[in-house]
Amino acid sequence: MHPIFSKRVSKLLVLLFVPGFIFAQSYKTIHEKAIVADTHNDVLTTITMAGLNVENDLTGKAHSDLARFKKGGVDIQMFSIFCDDRYGKGTAFKYANAEIDSLYAIAKRNPDKMEMVATPAQLDHALKAHKLAAMMGVEGGHMIEDDMDNLDSLFKRGVRYMTLTWNNSTSWATSAADESKKSFIVTPYGLTDFGKQIVKRMNELGMMVDISHVGEKTFWDAINTTTKPVIASHSSVYKLCPVPRNMKDDQIKAVAKNGGVIDINFFSGFIDSNYFKKRDVFFSKHKAEYDSLNALKKPEYEVSDYMSKKYPQELAAIRPPLSMLIDHIDYIVKLVGADYVGLGSDFDGIDSAPLGLDGVQDFPKITEALLKKGYSTKDIEKILGGNFLRVFKANSK
């Protein structure tokens, strides 16, 4: 090639590729500078308590490990303290404390990588030291076993939110799963007087009231009782995906009016309205195996997790695109503004997330997608973690 043409081609190539390079650098820089907070991760329950070590590389085995939190730019991780409805009085509170013990032990072994955080001052210290700020939220009010002293004890141990219910109702609050069942009959729906006392006590302590998983009546009772901003630690938008676990427009508006934050859940079934139909087809292809697992009376989420891990390629084929998750964020922003939405992945508590979100290392892809959609750096920073910080600090006063 003639030297003149060679130079022209070189210049053309530079013009073609520099914009993409600049964009790549731009979203990476935004993500790196932002405080990234994920308000819900179940790795303690499904991985640590199952005997695996998050200090090791768990790629392909779990969504999370310490190295990948770093790779994904995660600054604040709210670790879920969870047990299901098979645990009750005499076992649930004890199990919650065992999970808390496990997180403290991990932090103690890795003082150069993470810090346990319970106050805004401790959070600032961890962030300045560039360590993972490890926080805790109890997923399910049944873990206090109807005892206010247990609530106080969990707060003293560092728990900074409690989801009022999981899928199971308590004696003092009804869940979304139960309120949506025609067969579920209880009086009254929502919060009892004791339930309202619990919300008030959480406000006094500085423990965020988490309204993910709760029934609509419980939601409104909680909103009308709390004096502090609430958090929906892992919920998405009902209008885009009408399942009981998602938030309806009037609820989203109420959370915004309250000054709270709705952290989008990454589970495919809460993002894509057609996902459960596609998953039913997937299950039907393996009916004998699926039926045998159900015959053992395993929880639905354990059966689904087993099937998805055994047939990962089939599951991958029905995962929604990342753009659908961004649609949920965008919906809330358009409805009430960018100050009231965040990220609550539910990683390691879900068996399917949108394509490209294979673990905590993939959080930068969300920043990239938001930037491509035209979001400003300021609003991206709010969504990634700024809104959570505001709510946490407001509850800590």
ChimeraX attribute file (.defattr): number of C-alpha atoms within 10 A of each C-alpha:
attribute: neighborCount
match mode: 1-to-1
recipient: residues
	/A:1	6
	/A:2	6
	/A:3	8
	/A:4	9
	/A:5	10
	/A:6	11
	/A:7	12
	/A:8	11
	/A:9	12
	/A:10	12
	/A:11	11
	/A:12	11
	/A:13	11
	/A:14	12
	/A:15	11
	/A:16	11
	/A:17	10
	/A:18	11
	/A:19	11
	/A:20	11
	/A:21	11
	/A:22	11
	/A:23	14
	/A:24	12
	/A:25	12
	/A:26	16
	/A:27	22
	/A:28	17
	/A:29	13
	/A:30	18
	/A:31	24
	/A:32	16
	/A:33	11
	/A:34	22
	/A:35	20
	/A:36	27
	/A:37	26
	/A:38	27
	/A:39	29
	/A:40	29
	/A:41	27
	/A:42	22
	/A:43	25
	/A:44	24
	/A:45	21
	/A:46	18
	/A:47	20
	/A:48	17
	/A:49	14
	/A:50	10
	/A:51	10
	/A:52	15
	/A:53	16
	/A:54	18
	/A:55	15
	/A:56	12
	/A:57	14
	/A:58	18
	/A:59	13
	/A:60	10
	/A:61	12
	/A:62	20
	/A:63	25
	/A:64	26
	/A:65	22
	/A:66	21
	/A:67	16
	/A:68	21
	/A:69	21
	/A:70	17
	/A:71	14
	/A:72	18
	/A:73	22
	/A:74	27
	/A:75	23
	/A:76	26
	/A:77	21
	/A:78	23
	/A:79	25
	/A:80	29
	/A:81	26
	/A:82	28
	/A:83	22
	/A:84	15
	/A:85	16
	/A:86	9
	/A:87	16
	/A:88	18
	/A:89	13
	/A:90	10
	/A:91	13
	/A:92	22
	/A:93	23
	/A:94	15
	/A:95	19
	/A:96	20
	/A:97	16
	/A:98	13
	/A:99	20
	/A:100	23
	/A:101	12
	/A:102	15
	/A:103	20
	/A:104	15
	/A:105	11
	/A:106	18
	/A:107	17
	/A:108	14
	/A:109	12
	/A:110	14
	/A:111	12
	/A:112	12
	/A:113	18
	/A:114	23
	/A:115	25
	/A:116	21
	/A:117	23
	/A:118	22
	/A:119	17
	/A:120	15
	/A:121	11
	/A:122	14
	/A:123	22
	/A:124	13
	/A:125	15
	/A:126	21
	/A:127	17
	/A:128	9
	/A:129	14
	/A:130	15
	/A:131	21
	/A:132	26
	/A:133	25
	/A:134	21
	/A:135	23
	/A:136	26
	/A:137	28
	/A:138	29
	/A:139	27
	/A:140	28
	/A:141	26
	/A:142	28
	/A:143	33
	/A:144	22
	/A:145	19
	/A:146	18
	/A:147	13
	/A:148	14
	/A:149	11
	/A:150	14
	/A:151	23
	/A:152	16
	/A:153	14
	/A:154	23
	/A:155	21
	/A:156	12
	/A:157	14
	/A:158	18
	/A:159	25
	/A:160	26
	/A:161	28
	/A:162	30
	/A:163	24
	/A:164	31
	/A:165	27
	/A:166	27
	/A:167	20
	/A:168	21
	/A:169	25
	/A:170	21
	/A:171	16
	/A:172	22
	/A:173	27
	/A:174	30
	/A:175	28
	/A:176	26
	/A:177	19
	/A:178	20
	/A:179	23
	/A:180	14
	/A:181	10
	/A:182	7
	/A:183	8
	/A:184	9
	/A:185	10
	/A:186	12
	/A:187	7
	/A:188	12
	/A:189	19
	/A:190	25
	/A:191	26
	/A:192	17
	/A:193	10
	/A:194	14
	/A:195	23
	/A:196	20
	/A:197	16
	/A:198	24
	/A:199	25
	/A:200	19
	/A:201	16
	/A:202	24
	/A:203	21
	/A:204	14
	/A:205	17
	/A:206	22
	/A:207	27
	/A:208	29
	/A:209	28
	/A:210	30
	/A:211	30
	/A:212	30
	/A:213	30
	/A:214	32
	/A:215	28
	/A:216	22
	/A:217	18
	/A:218	26
	/A:219	26
	/A:220	16
	/A:221	19
	/A:222	25
	/A:223	21
	/A:224	12
	/A:225	17
	/A:226	20
	/A:227	15
	/A:228	25
	/A:229	23
	/A:230	28
	/A:231	29
	/A:232	30
	/A:233	34
	/A:234	28
	/A:235	28
	/A:236	33
	/A:237	26
	/A:238	20
	/A:239	14
	/A:240	18
	/A:241	21
	/A:242	17
	/A:243	19
	/A:244	21
	/A:245	25
	/A:246	26
	/A:247	27
	/A:248	19
	/A:249	16
	/A:250	9
	/A:251	17
	/A:252	24
	/A:253	18
	/A:254	17
	/A:255	24
	/A:256	22
	/A:257	13
	/A:258	18
	/A:259	18
	/A:260	28
	/A:261	28
	/A:262	32
	/A:263	30
	/A:264	30
	/A:265	31
	/A:266	25
	/A:267	25
	/A:268	25
	/A:269	25
	/A:270	27
	/A:271	32
	/A:272	20
	/A:273	17
	/A:274	14
	/A:275	18
	/A:276	14
	/A:277	12
	/A:278	16
	/A:279	18
	/A:280	11
	/A:281	12
	/A:282	18
	/A:283	18
	/A:284	13
	/A:285	11
	/A:286	12
	/A:287	13
	/A:288	11
	/A:289	14
	/A:290	16
	/A:291	14
	/A:292	12
	/A:293	18
	/A:294	14
	/A:295	9
	/A:296	9
	/A:297	10
	/A:298	12
	/A:299	13
	/A:300	11
	/A:301	12
	/A:302	16
	/A:303	18
	/A:304	19
	/A:305	15
	/A:306	14
	/A:307	20
	/A:308	19
	/A:309	15
	/A:310	11
	/A:311	12
	/A:312	12
	/A:313	10
	/A:314	14
	/A:315	18
	/A:316	14
	/A:317	11
	/A:318	21
	/A:319	21
	/A:320	22
	/A:321	16
	/A:322	19
	/A:323	16
	/A:324	17
	/A:325	25
	/A:326	17
	/A:327	15
	/A:328	24
	/A:329	23
	/A:330	17
	/A:331	18
	/A:332	24
	/A:333	16
	/A:334	9
	/A:335	13
	/A:336	17
	/A:337	14
	/A:338	23
	/A:339	20
	/A:340	28
	/A:341	32
	/A:342	32
	/A:343	29
	/A:344	24
	/A:345	27
	/A:346	26
	/A:347	24
	/A:348	22
	/A:349	23
	/A:350	21
	/A:351	22
	/A:352	25
	/A:353	25
	/A:354	21
	/A:355	17
	/A:356	14
	/A:357	20
	/A:358	17
	/A:359	21
	/A:360	25
	/A:361	21
	/A:362	18
	/A:363	23
	/A:364	23
	/A:365	17
	/A:366	21
	/A:367	26
	/A:368	19
	/A:369	16
	/A:370	22
	/A:371	18
	/A:372	12
	/A:373	12
	/A:374	9
	/A:375	16
	/A:376	12
	/A:377	17
	/A:378	12
	/A:379	17
	/A:380	24
	/A:381	21
	/A:382	22
	/A:383	29
	/A:384	24
	/A:385	23
	/A:386	22
	/A:387	24
	/A:388	29
	/A:389	18
	/A:390	17
	/A:391	19
	/A:392	25
	/A:393	15
	/A:394	17
	/A:395	22
	/A:396	18
	/A:397	12
